Amino acid sequence: MTATGIFIDSREPSNITSLKFGGIPVAVTMLDCGDLWASCDDGQMLIIERKTPGDLLGSIKDGRLFQQCAAMHERSKWAYVCVTGTLAHSLDGHIVAENRTTGWRLDDVWGALLSVQEMGVAVVTCQSDSHYEDAIIRLAR
């Protein structure tokens, strides 16, 4: 399976909307859910919600992550949350995101991500936004 077309949400930052995806046709448009849709040659559609570590924590806190995942899973069985960055933890079990220790406990974040996966949405990671393009191409394969 390979991607035949990419749709990127117009609300994404310019470093994402300007990605080329190895020559696959790309359209920037407002999407109903997710941040990127990848149309594949087998007729399937991948829907990906891109989250920086900070945005992931914020969307868990306000419940937005679970609403986003439910909407993506309704539209495609191939729905993913892609965390673009590292969720490290301190020795006392608190999440370190974007070079700062947060009030979040590692167990609580992993519990939320387990709930997302139980909803039918896979969680994947890549090192940073600069690795996002490669992560999408891998998912489409």
N, CA, C and O atoms as a GROMACS GRO file, in nm:
protein
  564
    1MET      N    1   0.086  -0.117   0.000
    1MET     CA    2   0.000   0.000   0.000
    1MET      C    3   0.090   0.123   0.000
    1MET      O    4   0.188   0.130   0.074
    2THR      N    5   0.056   0.218  -0.083
    2THR     CA    6   0.129   0.345  -0.085
    2THR      C    7   0.029   0.460  -0.095
    2THR      O    8  -0.083   0.444  -0.143
    3ALA      N    9   0.073   0.575  -0.048
    3ALA     CA   10  -0.012   0.694  -0.055
    3ALA      C   11  -0.018   0.745  -0.198
    3ALA      O   12   0.083   0.749  -0.268
    4THR      N   13  -0.137   0.785  -0.240
    4THR     CA   14  -0.156   0.843  -0.373
    4THR      C   15  -0.192   0.990  -0.367
    4THR      O   16  -0.188   1.060  -0.468
    5GLY      N   17  -0.228   1.037  -0.248
    5GLY     CA   18  -0.262   1.178  -0.230
    5GLY      C   19  -0.262   1.212  -0.083
    5GLY      O   20  -0.297   1.129   0.001
    6ILE      N   21  -0.224   1.334  -0.051
    6ILE     CA   22  -0.217   1.381   0.087
    6ILE      C   23  -0.302   1.507   0.099
    6ILE      O   24  -0.293   1.598   0.016
    7PHE      N   25  -0.384   1.512   0.203
    7PHE     CA   26  -0.463   1.630   0.235
    7PHE      C   27  -0.418   1.677   0.373
    7PHE      O   28  -0.424   1.601   0.469
    8ILE      N   29  -0.372   1.801   0.382
    8ILE     CA   30  -0.325   1.858   0.508
    8ILE      C   31  -0.421   1.967   0.552
    8ILE      O   32  -0.463   2.050   0.472
    9ASP      N   33  -0.455   1.965   0.679
    9ASP     CA   34  -0.547   2.065   0.732
    9ASP      C   35  -0.484   2.204   0.720
    9ASP      O   36  -0.367   2.224   0.753
   10SER      N   37  -0.563   2.298   0.674
   10SER     CA   38  -0.514   2.435   0.651
   10SER      C   39  -0.478   2.507   0.781
   10SER      O   40  -0.413   2.612   0.777
   11ARG      N   41  -0.518   2.454   0.895
   11ARG     CA   42  -0.484   2.515   1.024
   11ARG      C   43  -0.348   2.468   1.076
   11ARG      O   44  -0.303   2.514   1.181
   12GLU      N   45  -0.283   2.378   1.004
   12GLU     CA   46  -0.149   2.332   1.044
   12GLU      C   47  -0.046   2.441   1.016
   12GLU      O   48  -0.068   2.525   0.929
   13PRO      N   49   0.066   2.442   1.090
   13PRO     CA   50   0.168   2.545   1.066
   13PRO      C   51   0.235   2.527   0.929
   13PRO      O   52   0.229   2.419   0.869
   14SER      N   53   0.298   2.632   0.881
   14SER     CA   54   0.355   2.631   0.746
   14SER      C   55   0.464   2.526   0.728
   14SER      O   56   0.483   2.476   0.617
   15ASN      N   57   0.537   2.492   0.834
   15ASN     CA   58   0.639   2.388   0.819
   15ASN      C   59   0.577   2.251   0.789
   15ASN      O   60   0.645   2.162   0.738
   16ILE      N   61   0.450   2.234   0.819
   16ILE     CA   62   0.378   2.109   0.787
   16ILE      C   63   0.307   2.122   0.653
   16ILE      O   64   0.313   2.030   0.571
   17THR      N   65   0.240   2.234   0.628
   17THR     CA   66   0.166   2.249   0.502
   17THR      C   67   0.258   2.256   0.381
   17THR      O   68   0.214   2.236   0.268
   18SER      N   69   0.385   2.285   0.404
   18SER     CA   70   0.479   2.294   0.291
   18SER      C   71   0.552   2.161   0.262
   18SER      O   72   0.636   2.157   0.173
   19LEU      N   73   0.521   2.056   0.335
   19LEU     CA   74   0.587   1.926   0.311
   19LEU      C   75   0.551   1.873   0.173
   19LEU      O   76   0.441   1.896   0.123
   20LYS      N   77   0.645   1.800   0.111
   20LYS     CA   78   0.628   1.753  -0.027
   20LYS      C   79   0.594   1.605  -0.038
   20LYS      O   80   0.538   1.564  -0.140
   21PHE      N   81   0.624   1.524   0.062
   21PHE     CA   82   0.592   1.383   0.064
   21PHE      C   83   0.641   1.307  -0.059
   21PHE      O   84   0.569   1.225  -0.116
   22GLY      N   85   0.764   1.336  -0.099
   22GLY     CA   86   0.827   1.261  -0.206
   22GLY      C   87   0.756   1.269  -0.340
   22GLY      O   88   0.763   1.175  -0.420
   23GLY      N   89   0.688   1.378  -0.366
   23GLY     CA   90   0.622   1.394  -0.495
   23GLY      C   91   0.477   1.349  -0.499
   23GLY      O   92   0.412   1.362  -0.603
   24ILE      N   93   0.426   1.297  -0.389
   24ILE     CA   94   0.284   1.260  -0.383
   24ILE      C   95   0.202   1.390  -0.389
   24ILE      O   96   0.237   1.486  -0.322
   25PRO      N   97   0.095   1.393  -0.467
   25PRO     CA   98   0.014   1.516  -0.472
   25PRO      C   99  -0.036   1.556  -0.333
   25PRO      O  100  -0.088   1.473  -0.258
   26VAL      N  101  -0.020   1.684  -0.300
   26VAL     CA  102  -0.058   1.738  -0.169
   26VAL      C  103  -0.157   1.851  -0.189
   26VAL      O  104  -0.136   1.939  -0.273
   27ALA      N  105  -0.266   1.849  -0.112
   27ALA     CA  106  -0.363   1.959  -0.112
   27ALA      C  107  -0.377   2.007   0.032
   27ALA      O  108  -0.386   1.927   0.126
   28VAL      N  109  -0.380   2.138   0.049
   28VAL     CA  110  -0.402   2.198   0.180
   28VAL      C  111  -0.546   2.247   0.183
   28VAL      O  112  -0.586   2.329   0.100
   29THR      N  113  -0.624   2.198   0.277
   29THR     CA  114  -0.766   2.228   0.286
   29THR      C  115  -0.811   2.211   0.430
   29THR      O  116  -0.740   2.152   0.510
   30MET      N  117  -0.928   2.262   0.464
   30MET     CA  118  -0.979   2.242   0.598
   30MET      C  119  -1.039   2.102   0.607
   30MET      O  120  -1.128   2.066   0.530
   31LEU      N  121  -0.991   2.023   0.701
   31LEU     CA  122  -1.039   1.886   0.721
   31LEU      C  123  -1.139   1.882   0.835
   31LEU      O  124  -1.131   1.960   0.930
   32ASP      N  125  -1.235   1.789   0.825
   32ASP     CA  126  -1.336   1.772   0.930
   32ASP      C  127  -1.274   1.722   1.061
   32ASP      O  128  -1.318   1.760   1.169
   33CYS      N  129  -1.174   1.638   1.049
   33CYS     CA  130  -1.108   1.583   1.167
   33CYS      C  131  -0.966   1.544   1.128
   33CYS      O  132  -0.937   1.527   1.009
   34GLY      N  133  -0.879   1.531   1.225
   34GLY     CA  134  -0.741   1.498   1.195
   34GLY      C  135  -0.668   1.616   1.132
   34GLY      O  136  -0.728   1.716   1.093
   35ASP      N  137  -0.536   1.600   1.126
   35ASP     CA  138  -0.452   1.704   1.066
   35ASP      C  139  -0.403   1.666   0.928
   35ASP      O  140  -0.358   1.753   0.853
   36LEU      N  141  -0.411   1.538   0.894
   36LEU     CA  142  -0.364   1.492   0.764
   36LEU      C  143  -0.442   1.367   0.725
   36LEU      O  144  -0.462   1.278   0.807
   37TRP      N  145  -0.484   1.363   0.601
   37TRP     CA  146  -0.546   1.244   0.545
   37TRP      C  147  -0.457   1.197   0.430
   37TRP      O  148  -0.413   1.277   0.348
   38ALA      N  149  -0.431   1.068   0.426
   38ALA     CA  150  -0.352   1.009   0.318
   38ALA      C  151  -0.438   0.907   0.246
   38ALA      O  152  -0.477   0.805   0.303
   39SER      N  153  -0.465   0.934   0.121
   39SER     CA  154  -0.539   0.841   0.035
   39SER      C  155  -0.440   0.738  -0.017
   39SER      O  156  -0.333   0.774  -0.067
   40CYS      N  157  -0.476   0.611  -0.007
   40CYS     CA  158  -0.383   0.505  -0.046
   40CYS      C  159  -0.433   0.429  -0.167
   40CYS      O  160  -0.552   0.430  -0.199
   41ASP      N  161  -0.340   0.362  -0.235
   41ASP     CA  162  -0.373   0.294  -0.360
   41ASP      C  163  -0.467   0.175  -0.343
   41ASP      O  164  -0.518   0.123  -0.442
   42ASP      N  165  -0.490   0.129  -0.220
   42ASP     CA  166  -0.585   0.020  -0.198
   42ASP      C  167  -0.724   0.072  -0.162
   42ASP      O  168  -0.812  -0.005  -0.123
   43GLY      N  169  -0.744   0.205  -0.175
   43GLY     CA  170  -0.874   0.264  -0.147
   43GLY      C  171  -0.894   0.306  -0.002
   43GLY      O  172  -0.997   0.364   0.032
   44GLN      N  173  -0.798   0.277   0.083
   44GLN     CA  174  -0.809   0.314   0.224
   44GLN      C  175  -0.764   0.458   0.246
   44GLN      O  176  -0.686   0.513   0.169
   45MET      N  177  -0.814   0.517   0.352
   45MET     CA  178  -0.776   0.652   0.391
   45MET      C  179  -0.716   0.646   0.530
   45MET      O  180  -0.778   0.596   0.624
   46LEU      N  181  -0.594   0.698   0.544
   46LEU     CA  182  -0.532   0.713   0.676
   46LEU      C  183  -0.567   0.851   0.728
   46LEU      O  184  -0.564   0.949   0.653
   47ILE      N  185  -0.601   0.859   0.855
   47ILE     CA  186  -0.627   0.988   0.917
   47ILE      C  187  -0.532   1.002   1.035
   47ILE      O  188  -0.529   0.917   1.124
   48ILE      N  189  -0.456   1.110   1.036
   48ILE     CA  190  -0.354   1.129   1.138
   48ILE      C  191  -0.377   1.261   1.211
   48ILE      O  192  -0.398   1.366   1.149
   49GLU      N  193  -0.374   1.255   1.342
   49GLU     CA  194  -0.377   1.374   1.427
   49GLU      C  195  -0.234   1.395   1.477
   49GLU      O  196  -0.182   1.311   1.551
   50ARG      N  197  -0.172   1.506   1.437
   50ARG     CA  198  -0.034   1.535   1.479
   50ARG      C  199  -0.038   1.610   1.611
   50ARG      O  200  -0.113   1.707   1.627
   51LYS      N  201   0.043   1.565   1.706
   51LYS     CA  202   0.047   1.629   1.837
   51LYS      C  203   0.192   1.650   1.879
   51LYS      O  204   0.272   1.556   1.881
   52THR      N  205   0.226   1.773   1.912
   52THR     CA  206   0.352   1.797   1.981
   52THR      C  207   0.330   1.746   2.124
   52THR      O  208   0.215   1.732   2.166
   53PRO      N  209   0.436   1.720   2.200
   53PRO     CA  210   0.415   1.675   2.338
   53PRO      C  211   0.329   1.772   2.420
   53PRO      O  212   0.241   1.729   2.495
   54GLY      N  213   0.353   1.902   2.407
   54GLY     CA  214   0.274   1.999   2.482
   54GLY      C  215   0.128   1.998   2.442
   54GLY      O  216   0.040   2.006   2.528
   55ASP      N  217   0.101   1.989   2.312
   55ASP     CA  218  -0.037   1.984   2.264
   55ASP      C  219  -0.105   1.855   2.309
   55ASP      O  220  -0.223   1.855   2.342
   56LEU      N  221  -0.031   1.745   2.309
   56LEU     CA  222  -0.087   1.618   2.356
   56LEU      C  223  -0.136   1.633   2.500
   56LEU      O  224  -0.248   1.594   2.532
   57LEU      N  225  -0.052   1.689   2.586
   57LEU     CA  226  -0.091   1.705   2.726
   57LEU      C  227  -0.212   1.797   2.740
   57LEU      O  228  -0.303   1.769   2.817
   58GLY      N  229  -0.212   1.906   2.664
   58GLY     CA  230  -0.325   1.998   2.670
   58GLY      C  231  -0.454   1.935   2.620
   58GLY      O  232  -0.561   1.961   2.675
   59SER      N  233  -0.444   1.853   2.517
   59SER     CA  234  -0.565   1.791   2.461
   59SER      C  235  -0.616   1.676   2.548
   59SER      O  236  -0.735   1.644   2.543
   60ILE      N  237  -0.527   1.613   2.626
   60ILE     CA  238  -0.574   1.515   2.725
   60ILE      C  239  -0.649   1.590   2.835
   60ILE      O  240  -0.757   1.548   2.877
   61LYS      N  241  -0.590   1.699   2.882
   61LYS     CA  242  -0.648   1.775   2.992
   61LYS      C  243  -0.789   1.825   2.962
   61LYS      O  244  -0.878   1.814   3.045
   62ASP      N  245  -0.809   1.881   2.840
   62ASP     CA  246  -0.941   1.937   2.809
   62ASP      C  247  -1.035   1.838   2.741
   62ASP      O  248  -1.148   1.874   2.706
   63GLY      N  249  -0.991   1.712   2.722
   63GLY     CA  250  -1.077   1.610   2.663
   63GLY      C  251  -1.083   1.612   2.512
   63GLY      O  252  -1.146   1.526   2.450
   64ARG      N  253  -1.018   1.710   2.451
   64ARG     CA  254  -1.020   1.724   2.306
   64ARG      C  255  -0.963   1.601   2.235
   64ARG      O  256  -1.014   1.562   2.130
   65LEU      N  257  -0.859   1.540   2.292
   65LEU     CA  258  -0.796   1.425   2.228
   65LEU      C  259  -0.896   1.313   2.204
   65LEU      O  260  -0.896   1.252   2.097
   66PHE      N  261  -0.979   1.286   2.301
   66PHE     CA  262  -1.074   1.175   2.290
   66PHE      C  263  -1.183   1.205   2.188
   66PHE      O  264  -1.226   1.116   2.115
   67GLN      N  265  -1.227   1.330   2.181
   67GLN     CA  266  -1.324   1.370   2.078
   67GLN      C  267  -1.261   1.360   1.940
   67GLN      O  268  -1.325   1.311   1.846
   68GLN      N  269  -1.137   1.406   1.926
   68GLN     CA  270  -1.070   1.398   1.796
   68GLN      C  271  -1.054   1.254   1.752
   68GLN      O  272  -1.076   1.221   1.635
   69CYS      N  273  -1.015   1.168   1.843
   69CYS     CA  274  -0.994   1.027   1.810
   69CYS      C  275  -1.125   0.958   1.771
   69CYS      O  276  -1.128   0.878   1.678
   70ALA      N  277  -1.232   0.989   1.842
   70ALA     CA  278  -1.362   0.930   1.808
   70ALA      C  279  -1.404   0.971   1.667
   70ALA      O  280  -1.453   0.888   1.590
   71ALA      N  281  -1.385   1.098   1.634
   71ALA     CA  282  -1.422   1.146   1.499
   71ALA      C  283  -1.337   1.079   1.391
   71ALA      O  284  -1.388   1.042   1.286
   72MET      N  285  -1.207   1.063   1.417
   72MET     CA  286  -1.120   0.999   1.318
   72MET      C  287  -1.158   0.852   1.299
   72MET      O  288  -1.164   0.803   1.186
   73HIS      N  289  -1.184   0.784   1.409
   73HIS     CA  290  -1.217   0.641   1.401
   73HIS      C  291  -1.351   0.618   1.331
   73HIS      O  292  -1.370   0.514   1.267
   74GLU      N  293  -1.443   0.712   1.342
   74GLU     CA  294  -1.571   0.703   1.270
   74GLU      C  295  -1.551   0.703   1.120
   74GLU      O  296  -1.626   0.639   1.047
   75ARG      N  297  -1.449   0.775   1.072
   75ARG     CA  298  -1.427   0.794   0.928
   75ARG      C  299  -1.330   0.694   0.867
   75ARG      O  300  -1.332   0.671   0.746
   76SER      N  301  -1.243   0.634   0.950
   76SER     CA  302  -1.145   0.541   0.896
   76SER      C  303  -1.101   0.441   1.002
   76SER      O  304  -1.086   0.476   1.119
   77LYS      N  305  -1.080   0.318   0.960
   77LYS     CA  306  -1.024   0.220   1.053
   77LYS      C  307  -0.873   0.238   1.067
   77LYS      O  308  -0.810   0.174   1.151
   78TRP      N  309  -0.815   0.326   0.986
   78TRP     CA  310  -0.672   0.354   0.988
   78TRP      C  311  -0.649   0.494   1.044
   78TRP      O  312  -0.609   0.585   0.971
   79ALA      N  313  -0.674   0.510   1.173
   79ALA     CA  314  -0.661   0.639   1.241
   79ALA      C  315  -0.542   0.633   1.337
   79ALA      O  316  -0.520   0.533   1.404
   80TYR      N  317  -0.467   0.742   1.340
   80TYR     CA  318  -0.345   0.748   1.420
   80TYR      C  319  -0.331   0.882   1.490
   80TYR      O  320  -0.373   0.985   1.437
   81VAL      N  321  -0.272   0.880   1.609
   81VAL     CA  322  -0.218   0.998   1.674
   81VAL      C  323  -0.068   0.987   1.658
   81VAL      O  324  -0.008   0.888   1.698
   82CYS      N  325  -0.007   1.088   1.599
   82CYS     CA  326   0.139   1.090   1.581
   82CYS      C  327   0.198   1.198   1.671
   82CYS      O  328   0.177   1.317   1.647
   83VAL      N  329   0.270   1.156   1.774
   83VAL     CA  330   0.335   1.249   1.865
   83VAL      C  331   0.471   1.285   1.806
   83VAL      O  332   0.557   1.198   1.789
   84THR      N  333   0.489   1.413   1.776
   84THR     CA  334   0.612   1.460   1.711
   84THR      C  335   0.705   1.520   1.814
   84THR      O  336   0.718   1.642   1.825
   85GLY      N  337   0.769   1.434   1.888
   85GLY     CA  338   0.862   1.478   1.992
   85GLY      C  339   0.869   1.373   2.101
   85GLY      O  340   0.800   1.272   2.097
   86THR      N  341   0.953   1.398   2.196
   86THR     CA  342   0.980   1.301   2.301
   86THR      C  343   0.899   1.330   2.427
   86THR      O  344   0.893   1.444   2.474
   87LEU      N  345   0.838   1.226   2.479
   87LEU     CA  346   0.774   1.233   2.610
   87LEU      C  347   0.865   1.158   2.707
   87LEU      O  348   0.848   1.039   2.731
   88ALA      N  349   0.960   1.229   2.762
   88ALA     CA  350   1.051   1.169   2.859
   88ALA      C  351   0.988   1.182   2.998
   88ALA      O  352   0.884   1.244   3.015
   89HIS      N  353   1.053   1.122   3.095
   89HIS     CA  354   1.003   1.137   3.231
   89HIS      C  355   1.119   1.156   3.327
   89HIS      O  356   1.231   1.109   3.304
   90SER      N  357   1.089   1.225   3.435
   90SER     CA  358   1.189   1.251   3.539
   90SER      C  359   1.197   1.130   3.630
   90SER      O  360   1.117   1.037   3.619
   91LEU      N  361   1.294   1.130   3.720
   91LEU     CA  362   1.310   1.019   3.813
   91LEU      C  363   1.190   1.001   3.905
   91LEU      O  364   1.164   0.890   3.953
   92ASP      N  365   1.116   1.109   3.930
   92ASP     CA  366   0.999   1.097   4.017
   92ASP      C  367   0.871   1.064   3.938
   92ASP      O  368   0.762   1.067   3.994
   93GLY      N  369   0.886   1.031   3.809
   93GLY     CA  370   0.772   0.986   3.731
   93GLY      C  371   0.688   1.093   3.667
   93GLY      O  372   0.576   1.065   3.624
   94HIS      N  373   0.739   1.216   3.658
   94HIS     CA  374   0.666   1.324   3.592
   94HIS      C  375   0.715   1.340   3.448
   94HIS      O  376   0.832   1.319   3.418
   95ILE      N  377   0.624   1.376   3.361
   95ILE     CA  378   0.656   1.394   3.220
   95ILE      C  379   0.744   1.516   3.201
   95ILE      O  380   0.722   1.621   3.261
   96VAL      N  381   0.844   1.501   3.117
   96VAL     CA  382   0.927   1.613   3.072
   96VAL      C  383   0.893   1.632   2.925
   96VAL      O  384   0.919   1.545   2.842
   97ALA      N  385   0.834   1.746   2.893
   97ALA     CA  386   0.793   1.775   2.756
   97ALA      C  387   0.850   1.910   2.717
   97ALA      O  388   0.838   2.008   2.792
   98GLU      N  389   0.910   1.915   2.599
   98GLU     CA  390   0.965   2.039   2.546
   98GLU      C  391   1.060   2.104   2.646
   98GLU      O  392   1.056   2.224   2.671
   99ASN      N  393   1.147   2.020   2.703
   99ASN     CA  394   1.255   2.061   2.794
   99ASN      C  395   1.209   2.117   2.928
   99ASN      O  396   1.281   2.194   2.991
  100ARG      N  397   1.090   2.081   2.972
  100ARG     CA  398   1.047   2.125   3.104
  100ARG      C  399   0.968   2.013   3.172
  100ARG      O  400   0.893   1.940   3.107
  101THR      N  401   0.988   2.002   3.301
  101THR     CA  402   0.912   1.904   3.379
  101THR      C  403   0.771   1.957   3.400
  101THR      O  404   0.752   2.072   3.438
  102THR      N  405   0.675   1.872   3.374
  102THR     CA  406   0.535   1.912   3.385
  102THR      C  407   0.477   1.854   3.514
  102THR      O  408   0.545   1.780   3.585
  103GLY      N  409   0.356   1.887   3.542
  103GLY     CA  410   0.285   1.829   3.656
  103GLY      C  411   0.222   1.695   3.624
  103GLY      O  412   0.162   1.631   3.710
  104TRP      N  413   0.237   1.652   3.498
  104TRP     CA  414   0.176   1.526   3.454
  104TRP      C  415   0.256   1.406   3.501
  104TRP      O  416   0.379   1.405   3.490
  105ARG      N  417   0.188   1.307   3.552
  105ARG     CA  418   0.253   1.181   3.588
  105ARG      C  419   0.256   1.091   3.464
  105ARG      O  420   0.160   1.086   3.387
  106LEU      N  421   0.366   1.022   3.447
  106LEU     CA  422   0.384   0.932   3.333
  106LEU      C  423   0.271   0.830   3.324
  106LEU      O  424   0.218   0.806   3.216
  107ASP      N  425   0.233   0.772   3.436
  107ASP     CA  426   0.126   0.671   3.436
  107ASP      C  427  -0.006   0.728   3.385
  107ASP      O  428  -0.080   0.659   3.316
  108ASP      N  429  -0.035   0.853   3.419
  108ASP     CA  430  -0.160   0.914   3.375
  108ASP      C  431  -0.161   0.936   3.224
  108ASP      O  432  -0.262   0.915   3.157
  109VAL      N  433  -0.048   0.980   3.170
  109VAL     CA  434  -0.040   1.002   3.025
  109VAL      C  435  -0.049   0.870   2.951
  109VAL      O  436  -0.122   0.859   2.853
  110TRP      N  437   0.025   0.769   2.997
  110TRP     CA  438   0.016   0.638   2.932
  110TRP      C  439  -0.125   0.579   2.944
  110TRP      O  440  -0.171   0.510   2.853
  111GLY      N  441  -0.192   0.606   3.054
  111GLY     CA  442  -0.331   0.561   3.068
  111GLY      C  443  -0.422   0.625   2.965
  111GLY      O  444  -0.507   0.559   2.907
  112ALA      N  445  -0.403   0.755   2.942
  112ALA     CA  446  -0.482   0.825   2.841
  112ALA      C  447  -0.453   0.770   2.702
  112ALA      O  448  -0.544   0.752   2.621
  113LEU      N  449  -0.325   0.744   2.674
  113LEU     CA  450  -0.288   0.691   2.542
  113LEU      C  451  -0.340   0.548   2.524
  113LEU      O  452  -0.374   0.509   2.412
  114LEU      N  453  -0.346   0.471   2.631
  114LEU     CA  454  -0.406   0.338   2.624
  114LEU      C  455  -0.555   0.349   2.591
  114LEU      O  456  -0.608   0.270   2.512
  115SER      N  457  -0.622   0.446   2.651
  115SER     CA  458  -0.765   0.468   2.621
  115SER      C  459  -0.785   0.502   2.474
  115SER      O  460  -0.880   0.455   2.411
  116VAL      N  461  -0.696   0.583   2.419
  116VAL     CA  462  -0.702   0.618   2.276
  116VAL      C  463  -0.690   0.491   2.191
  116VAL      O  464  -0.765   0.472   2.095
  117GLN      N  465  -0.594   0.406   2.228
  117GLN     CA  466  -0.575   0.283   2.151
  117GLN      C  467  -0.694   0.189   2.165
  117GLN      O  468  -0.730   0.120   2.070
  118GLU      N  469  -0.756   0.186   2.282
  118GLU     CA  470  -0.875   0.104   2.301
  118GLU      C  471  -0.992   0.155   2.219
  118GLU      O  472  -1.085   0.080   2.189
  119MET      N  473  -0.990   0.284   2.183
  119MET     CA  474  -1.092   0.342   2.095
  119MET      C  475  -1.070   0.300   1.950
  119MET      O  476  -1.157   0.323   1.865
  120GLY      N  477  -0.955   0.238   1.920
  120GLY     CA  478  -0.925   0.196   1.784
  120GLY      C  479  -0.831   0.289   1.709
  120GLY      O  480  -0.819   0.279   1.587
  121VAL      N  481  -0.766   0.380   1.780
  121VAL     CA  482  -0.674   0.476   1.720
  121VAL      C  483  -0.533   0.442   1.769
  121VAL      O  484  -0.507   0.443   1.889
  122ALA      N  485  -0.443   0.412   1.677
  122ALA     CA  486  -0.306   0.377   1.713
  122ALA      C  487  -0.228   0.503   1.749
  122ALA      O  488  -0.254   0.611   1.696
  123VAL      N  489  -0.131   0.487   1.838
  123VAL     CA  490  -0.044   0.596   1.878
  123VAL      C  491   0.096   0.564   1.827
  123VAL      O  492   0.152   0.459   1.858
  124VAL      N  493   0.152   0.657   1.748
  124VAL     CA  494   0.288   0.642   1.696
  124VAL      C  495   0.366   0.768   1.732
  124VAL      O  496   0.308   0.871   1.766
  125THR      N  497   0.497   0.757   1.724
  125THR     CA  498   0.582   0.873   1.755
  125THR      C  499   0.685   0.891   1.646
  125THR      O  500   0.718   0.798   1.572
  126CYS      N  501   0.736   1.012   1.637
  126CYS     CA  502   0.854   1.043   1.557
  126CYS      C  503   0.931   1.149   1.633
  126CYS      O  504   0.875   1.216   1.720
  127GLN      N  505   1.057   1.165   1.602
  127GLN     CA  506   1.144   1.252   1.681
  127GLN      C  507   1.099   1.397   1.688
  127GLN      O  508   1.109   1.460   1.793
  128SER      N  509   1.050   1.450   1.576
  128SER     CA  510   1.012   1.591   1.571
  128SER      C  511   0.930   1.614   1.444
  128SER      O  512   0.910   1.522   1.365
  129ASP      N  513   0.884   1.736   1.426
  129ASP     CA  514   0.811   1.771   1.304
  129ASP      C  515   0.895   1.744   1.179
  129ASP      O  516   0.840   1.712   1.074
  130SER      N  517   1.026   1.757   1.190
  130SER     CA  518   1.111   1.734   1.072
  130SER      C  519   1.115   1.586   1.032
  130SER      O  520   1.162   1.554   0.923
  131HIS      N  521   1.066   1.498   1.117
  131HIS     CA  522   1.058   1.355   1.084
  131HIS      C  523   0.914   1.311   1.051
  131HIS      O  524   0.890   1.194   1.022
  132TYR      N  525   0.821   1.404   1.056
  132TYR     CA  526   0.679   1.375   1.035
  132TYR      C  527   0.652   1.321   0.895
  132TYR      O  528   0.578   1.223   0.879
  133GLU      N  529   0.711   1.383   0.795
  133GLU     CA  530   0.690   1.340   0.657
  133GLU      C  531   0.727   1.192   0.640
  133GLU      O  532   0.649   1.116   0.584
  134ASP      N  533   0.843   1.152   0.688
  134ASP     CA  534   0.886   1.012   0.679
  134ASP      C  535   0.792   0.919   0.756
  134ASP      O  536   0.763   0.808   0.711
  135ALA      N  537   0.744   0.964   0.871
  135ALA     CA  538   0.653   0.883   0.951
  135ALA      C  539   0.522   0.857   0.874
  135ALA      O  540   0.469   0.746   0.877
  136ILE      N  541   0.471   0.958   0.806
  136ILE     CA  542   0.348   0.942   0.728
  136ILE      C  543   0.371   0.844   0.612
  136ILE      O  544   0.287   0.758   0.588
  137ILE      N  545   0.480   0.857   0.543
  137ILE     CA  546   0.510   0.766   0.431
  137ILE      C  547   0.520   0.623   0.482
  137ILE      O  548   0.471   0.531   0.417
  138ARG      N  549   0.583   0.603   0.597
  138ARG     CA  550   0.592   0.468   0.656
  138ARG      C  551   0.454   0.414   0.691
  138ARG      O  552   0.424   0.298   0.663
  139LEU      N  553   0.369   0.497   0.752
  139LEU     CA  554   0.234   0.453   0.786
  139LEU      C  555   0.156   0.411   0.661
  139LEU      O  556   0.082   0.312   0.664
  140ALA      N  557   0.172   0.485   0.553
  140ALA     CA  558   0.098   0.455   0.430
  140ALA      C  559   0.144   0.324   0.367
  140ALA      O  560   0.067   0.258   0.296
  141ARG      N  561   0.267   0.286   0.394
  141ARG     CA  562   0.316   0.158   0.340
  141ARG      C  563   0.260   0.043   0.418
  141ARG      O  564   0.290  -0.073   0.388
   0.00000   0.00000   0.00000
